[in-house]
Amino acid sequence: MADERDPVERAADGSEDLYDIATWEERSSFDGVSVALYWLLTRTAKWVVVLLALVLLVAIGGLAALSEPAIGLLTLLSVLPALALTGYVYYADVTTREPLSLLVATFLLSILFATFAAIINTFFRPFFEPFGIFGLTLYFFLIVGPGEETVKMLAVRLYAYTDSRFDSVVDGAVYGAIAGLGFATIENSLYIVRRLTETGELADLTVGIGALATGGDITAIRALAGPGHVIYSAIAGFYLGLAKFNPENRGPIILKGILIAALIHATYNSVSGLAIVSISALTGLPQLASFFIFVIIFDAIFGFYLLRKIWRYRRVYNRVHATPTAETSVNR
């Protein structure tokens, strides 16, 4: 790694004080104020982002949706496939298990930050809709894919990434999967609420068989869509983990992961409609069954891409007999 010191510092023999010339450390009271203010601003900025996301979540009805028992039950059913996939990624981590505190925090942050994507998507969609299918395809590739994958990585980057217990590349895939699960949870909930509101059946929902019957179709559709979010963000998360341990190339690596996830995500959104119609026409199956076939094929392709990365890491980890550091083992 290149010596990043100033030329004066590199050439100095140590006999001269280079403070405020080529080096710096906290010495004066003004230095102390600067250090304290920087610490406060960096911590405050994180909380401002979280509080803003919470306000937006309340504004779009997210908390109300999740707190309604019937909607909560339908939402839980809709994320079961995504939860199963997330569980597999979690247990496929050959290193030490991730702590529950970081998993829960990432899950909750992804629910909150999903509101940023919802606002951005809603704002930009009218600019693309007049151009028909071409416009919507651009919308998926330029706005939806990059925006949603970025906010999911933000949920990981803001907390778990900075923790010492995030101590391997593959941990990024685990936290990315958790972020995808959280995003799918709130998205599914809002989709279910919107569909039932449009049909006028939301007010009549009660927990039990009636609720399942009323929201069954949309719940099934969202259950099929949920695993995709886990796959996309787990891929981006893997690269986030890679970036953490390659700080000299951190920015390009993170960007690569988000770009890959965004391209896969946007491709899914762009081709799903045509694929469903084509499968239905060729097989004579109803659209829901055709959607199921499309999702299985699409998720299998890109799920294998994700799992292949995890399996390769696992194979090399076992071959070189890698072990976690003593510090992180104790922390867990």
N, C-alpha and C positions, 0 to 999 in steps of 0.2 A: 504494500500500500504506500502511496506517495507521502513524503514528509510534508504535512500541511502547515508547518510553522512558517512564520514570516522570515524573509532572508536575514534580517537583522538578528533575530533570535537564533537562527541556525548558526550564524557566524560568530556570535558573541562568546566570550570565554567565561562568562559568569561573574565577572568582576564589576559589572555595571548594572544598576537597577533599571530594568526595562519596563517597569509598571507605567501604563498609559502611553507607552511608546510602541512596543511590539507585543507586550503581554498585559494581562489584566487579572486582578483578583480583588475580592472585597476587602477594602482597607478603611476607607473613610465612612463617616456617617451617611454621606450622600450615596456612596456605593451601597450601603445597607438599605437605604430607602429604595434604591433602584431594584435591588434583588427582591425585597419584600413586595414591591409593587408588581414586578414581573410575575412572581409566584401567585399573587392575588388575581391578576388578570388572566393567567392561564387557567387557573382553577375556576374562576368565575365564568370564563367563556364556555367551559364545558357545561356548567349548570344552566347558563342562559340558553344553550342549544337544547338541553333536556327540557327545560321549562317551556320553551317555545313549542317544542314538539308535543308536550302535554296539553298545552292550550289548543293547539290545532286538532289534537285527537278528540278533545271534548267538543270542539266546534263542529266537527264532521260527524259527531254522534258515535264515535268509537267506544267510549266507555259505557254509554247506555246500551249499545248493542251487546257488548260482552257481559254486562251485568243482568240482562234479561234471561231468565232461566231457560226458556225455550230456545232462544237464539244461541245461548251458550252450549246447550246440548247438541244442536244442529252443527254448530261450529266445531265442537269436539269431534263429532262423527266425520266432518269434512276434512279434518287434518290427520286422521288416523294413518293413511298411507304415507304422508309426509313425515309423521312421527316415527313410523317404522323404519323409513329410510334414514332418518337422522340417527336413530338408535343404532343402526348398522354402522354408520360412519363413526359414531362414538366408540363402539366396541372394536372397530377395526384399527383404532389408534394403538399401535404396538407399544408406545411409550406409556408413562404413568397416566392414570385417569385424571381427567380435568375436574377441578373442584366445582361443587354444586353452586357456590356463590358466583363464580364467573359465568357459568352456564345460564343461571337465572337472570343475571344482570344483562347478558347479551340478548337473551330472549325478550326481556322487557324493553330494552333500548330499541330493538328492531321493530317492535310494535309501535313505539313512539315515533321513530324516524320514518316509518311508512307514511306518515302524514305528509312529510316533505314531498315524497314522490307523488302522492295523491294530488296535492296542490299544484305541483309542476305539470303533471299530466293533464289536469283539468284546464289549466291556463293555456297550454299550447295546442291542445287538440283542435279547437276551432280554426286555427291557422292552417291546418293540414287537411281537414275534412272536405273543403271545396274541390280538392284535386282527386277525389275518389280513392280507388284502390292504391294508386301510385302514391298519393298523399299520405294515406294511412300507413303504407309500408315505410315511407320515410319517417313518419311519426314514431313507429316502433323502433327503428334503427337509430334515430337521432335523439329521441326523448325518452321513451319508455324503457328500453333496454339499458342504456347508460345510466339513466336517473335512478331506476330501482336498484340496480346492482351497486351503484355508488352509495346509496343510503344504507343498504345492508352491510356494506363494508365499514361504513362509518360507525355502525352499531358495535362492530368488533373492535375497530381502531380506537374508539374513545375510552374503552375500559379494559377489556381482556388483554388486548395487544400490549398494553403498557405494564401488565403485571408480570412479575418474575416467574410465575407458574406457567405462563405461555412460553414453554422452553423447548419447543421443537417445531420444525416446519409443518409437520402433519397436524399439529394443534390448530393451525389456521383453518384446515378443512373442517375440523370439528366445530369450531366457533362459527365458521361460515355456514355450516349446515344448521346450527341453532338459530342463526340470524334469518336464514331462509324459512325455518319453521315459524318463527315469530311473525315474519312478514306475511306468510301464507295464512296464519291464524287471523290476523286483523283484516286482511283482504277478503278472506272467505266470509267472515262475519258481516262485513259491510255489503258484500254481494248478496248474501242471504237476506239481510234487512231490506235492501233496495228492491229485490225481487218480490218479497212478500208485501212490501209497501205498495208497489205498483199494482199488485193483484187485489189489494184491499183486505188481505187476510191477516195482516200482522196483528191487528187488535184482537183477533179471535184466538190467538195462539195460547195453548196451555201445555205445560210439560206432560209428555206422555205420547201415546200412539197418534193422537190428533196432530201434534206438532210435527212428528216424523212424516206423516202423510202429507201435510201441507207443504213442508219444505224439502221433501224428499228429492225432487228432480234437481233443484239448484245445489243441494248438498252433495249429490252424486257427481255433478259436473265439477264443483269446486274440489271434491276429493281427488278427482283425476288431475286437476291442474296443480294441486299443492306440491307434489313431489318435484316438479320442475323447479320451483323456487329453491328447494333444498339443493338440487344438483348445481344450478347456476352459481349460487353463492358459496357453496362448498369448493367449487373450482376456483373462484376468485379468492376465497379464504386460503386455499393452499398456497397461492402465489403471495398472499399477504404474509403468510408464515415464512415463505422463502425470502421475502423482502426483509423481514426482521433480522435474519441472520446473514444478510448480504447488504449491509447498510450503505456501501459505496454505490450500489445500483438500486437503492430502495424505490425511488420514484418510478423508473421504467418498469420494474418488476410488478409493482402494485397496479400500474396502468395496464400492463399486459393482461393480468388476471381479470381486471374489470372489463377490458375489451373483449376477451374471450367469452366471459359470462354474458355480456351484453349482446354479442353477436348471436350466441345460441338462443338467448331469451327472445330477441327480436325475430329470429328465424321461426321460432315456435309460433309467435303471435301472427306472423305474416302468412305462414303456409297452412295453419291449422284449419281455417275455413275451407279452403280448396281441397285439402286432403280429406276432410270429413265428407264433403259432397262426393268426391271421387270414389272413396271407399264404399259409401252408401250406394252409389250408382252401380258399381261393379259387383257388389255382394248382395244387394237388396236388403241389407240390414238397416234398421232405424238409425237415426243420427247419433243417438246416445251410444249405441253399440259401436258405431263407426268411430266415434270420438275415442272410445275406450281403446280400440285397435290402434288408432293413430298415436295416442299417448304412450301406449306400451312400446311401440316401435321407436318413437322419438326418444323417450326417456331411457330405453335400453341402450341406444347408441351412445348418448352423451353421459349416461350413468356409468357405462363401461369405461368411458374416457376418464371420468373422475376416479372410479375404483382402481383403474390401472395405475394411476399416479400413487394412490394410497398403498396398493399392493407392492409396487416397485420400492417405495420408501420402506415398507415393512421388510421386504426381502433383504435390502441392503443393511437395514438396521440390525437384523438378526445375523447377517453374515459377518459384520464387523464387531458384533457383540457390544453395540453401543448401549450406554446406560445413562440415565438422567444424572445431573449433578447432585452432589450431596445436599446443597442448599435447597434446591427445588424439591428434592425428595422429602426433606424435613418439612417444607412449607405445605406440602400436600397432606 
